[in-house]
Amino acid sequence: MKIILKDGTEREYESGISVYEIAKSLSQKLAKEALGGKLNGRIVELFTPINEDGKLEILTFDDEDGKKIYWHTSSHIMAQAIKRLYKNVKLTIGPAIDNGFYYDFDVDEPFTVDDFSKIEDEMNKIIKEDLKLERFVLPREEAIKFMEEKGEPYKVELIKDLPQDATISFYRQGEFTDLCAGPHLPSTGMVKSIKLLSVAGAYWRGDERNKMLQRIYGISFPKKSMLDEYLNMLEEAKKRDHRKLGKELDLFSIHNEGPGFPFFHPKGMILRNILEDFWRKEHAKRGYQEIKTPIILNEELWHRSGHWDHYKENMYFTKIDDEDYAIKPMNCPGALLVYNSTMHSYRDLPLRLCELGLVHRHELSGALHGLMRVRSFTQDDAHLFMTPDQVESEILGVIKLIDYFYKIFGFEYFVELSTRPENSIGSDEDWELATNALIKAMEHIGLNYKVNEGDGAFYGPKIDFHLKDSIGRTWQCGTIQLDFQMPERFNCEYVGDDGEKHRPVMLHRVVFGSIERFIAILTENFAGAFPTWLAPVQVKILPISDKHLAYAQNIHERLLENDIRVELDDRNEKIGYKIREAQMQKIPYMLILGDKEVEAGNVSVRSRKEGDLGSKSLQEFLSSILEEIKQKSL
């Protein structure tokens, strides 16, 4: 029997040996080879999923595909445990997600976190039973009958919705069988440390017209230490939750009168304006021209752009003078209209139009999450119009701009190339040209990337930038999308050097992504302790008593003259209380003023990070903080 490994090498095994036995032995063999003949804890990170074609692929938990397989198998273990414990439960779907897995259940009584302990105990029993996962295939009618006999109506519905030529596969582990495309681990015993995390309501197939199900989220790892590390990260994430910090630092709020529509408070607006001013300055340096397009445009425009067919479920609508209009979910059609308002020469290109554009998208109420998932937000869009021979250089320019921005904020990132989705527009030739152009630009600059099959925009492939924050979480923010379709749909033209009319190529891109979401990411990344150049309040002046107030007011005026964002705490409170409150507000610097400072004409400086910095002249402190702000120090 021949086994093809992940690196392409082949191994021969005796005929008659089971796939399960090969998988179990192969992991140990590879572990020995990888570790120079030594076996240690790393063996549990090697496993062999059973693929559709019966071949084995060697993966580790460090592989993205490896994690997904590990967590997908874990979701089946959870479903099996729940079926054992709750006889009337109905199964729906249970995929792996970016961080762990979930399974949706139809149950008579809602689950609570109090149920988790006994579910976890049953899951651990299944793991100890080391049940083999066996794949088998059934014809459509047999598959439907099989699930009907098991009393699984949701599975029957899923099977009936599959294409006629689809392979209908199942995975069996002990007494439990689930409809599933796989792949999976060879056995339940390869899962080691598990934890159920939360339970929430979820509509069947995400449609609020359908029944509400119970969704249980979980996580699993091949080592207990990895689970402990992850749970510690979750605890740290709770402390950094931007919704909590947004309230404590008085940045923003969301009200029942407008769910999903954030209200920015004065301090939040300071932070927002800093980001937008920085954005404008850096774009102007690179030849971008800022535009502003309307929020409401007529319905015909969205049919023309293609958004109607691919996005109407997420749009809001209204009527004006008996004509149908839509509130824009995207900025690109507006930019196309601006481009078409003037006839362009090849000498005008590339034309870089940028916009801080407010858009609205309908999100289900259960999906809303602070500033991370809202119904109105501002995209830092830009739409670049260019000749075909300018495509690579413009892509490279955007990549360099995004890299510059993320380094300023201290973010590491990784890149994905998202390719053509099933529901797309345009010819195969256009898509191949666009995809190859993105690849060529990334390879030219030596940018490593992963391929995310089928996740491109409906009009073109894209490069997605995923930020890594200070506690290891990733966030998709920037994107570059190459588009041959919309210039065609909008009949965009330019006059070439041959005097003939030609079609420009269009590049869509964002850097922050959404201003609101980027503020949420920054808040959580810095745990609300923004670097001085971003902090809504940079300095707090704390006079010890009323007799020091006149001197404090003088210092306050000097700082304002130097464009320092400063507050004067002139309340009749003890200095210890004032210091603690300023620390709670995460203000970078406090200037404590008492008799010694007034007499010497100095300020006593206390840093949020370093504590007491001692007495300094005001000029010395000003020079230091102004340089820190200028350098955008983190």
DANOR-V978396 format. One record per run of one state. SS is the DSSP state (H for helix, E for strand, L for the rest). FROM is the first residue (numbers start at 0). TO is the last residue. If there is no record, write none. Layout:
((SS & FROM & TO) (SS & FROM & TO))
//
This chain:
((L & 0 & 0) (E & 1 & 3) (L & 4 & 8) (E & 9 & 11) (L & 12 & 17) (H & 18 & 33) (L & 34 & 39) (H & 40 & 44) (E & 45 & 49) (L & 50 & 54) (E & 55 & 59) (L & 60 & 62) (H & 63 & 84) (L & 85 & 88) (E & 89 & 90) (L & 91 & 94) (E & 95 & 96) (L & 97 & 98) (E & 99 & 105) (L & 106 & 111) (H & 112 & 128) (L & 129 & 130) (E & 131 & 131) (L & 132 & 132) (E & 133 & 136) (L & 137 & 138) (H & 139 & 148) (L & 149 & 151) (H & 152 & 160) (L & 161 & 167) (E & 168 & 172) (L & 173 & 174) (E & 175 & 178) (L & 179 & 182) (E & 183 & 183) (L & 184 & 185) (E & 186 & 186) (H & 187 & 189) (L & 190 & 191) (E & 192 & 202) (H & 203 & 205) (L & 206 & 210) (E & 211 & 220) (L & 221 & 222) (H & 223 & 238) (L & 239 & 240) (H & 241 & 247) (L & 248 & 250) (E & 251 & 252) (L & 253 & 254) (H & 255 & 257) (L & 258 & 261) (E & 262 & 263) (L & 264 & 264) (H & 265 & 284) (L & 285 & 286) (E & 287 & 289) (L & 290 & 294) (E & 295 & 297) (H & 298 & 304) (L & 305 & 305) (H & 306 & 313) (L & 314 & 314) (E & 315 & 319) (L & 320 & 321) (E & 322 & 326) (L & 327 & 330) (H & 331 & 339) (L & 340 & 342) (E & 343 & 344) (H & 345 & 347) (L & 348 & 349) (E & 350 & 359) (L & 360 & 363) (H & 364 & 366) (L & 367 & 367) (E & 368 & 368) (L & 369 & 371) (E & 372 & 372) (L & 373 & 374) (E & 375 & 385) (L & 386 & 386) (H & 387 & 407) (L & 408 & 410) (E & 411 & 417) (L & 418 & 426) (H & 427 & 444) (L & 445 & 448) (E & 449 & 451) (L & 452 & 455) (E & 456 & 456) (L & 457 & 458) (E & 459 & 459) (L & 460 & 460) (E & 461 & 467) (L & 468 & 472) (E & 473 & 482) (L & 483 & 483) (H & 484 & 488) (L & 489 & 492) (E & 493 & 494) (L & 495 & 499) (E & 500 & 501) (L & 502 & 503) (E & 504 & 513) (H & 514 & 524) (L & 525 & 537) (E & 538 & 542) (L & 543 & 544) (H & 545 & 560) (L & 561 & 564) (E & 565 & 568) (L & 569 & 573) (H & 574 & 583) (L & 584 & 587) (E & 588 & 592) (L & 593 & 593) (H & 594 & 599) (L & 600 & 600) (E & 601 & 606) (L & 607 & 609) (E & 610 & 616) (H & 617 & 629) (L & 630 & 633))
//
